[in-house]
Amino acid sequence: MRRQRRVRPASEFRSDRGLGTAVAFSSPLKLAKVLGPDQRWLLLTAPALRGTVADLDVIGIVIDPAGTMTRPAKRVA
């Protein structure tokens, strides 16, 4: 049986170096914990996940990221 992932591939996710990444979550609970409860998700096998992000300008796929960061403010009020 193939492992399945819930995925949210998007170019808005960035590595610590600012490069585009795709993220995938192994459960809806992990997705909601990181990105909030109102996220849409899609169940994919690993090959389908790789195929989904193949044409995106991303450097890789992060599975179950621990959290998200926001960009530092460019100026302080």
Summary of the structure (lengths in Angstrom):
residues: 77
radius of gyration: 13.6
end to end distance: 54.1
largest distance: 54.1
contacts: 166
relative contact order: 0.30
helix: 21%
strand: 23%
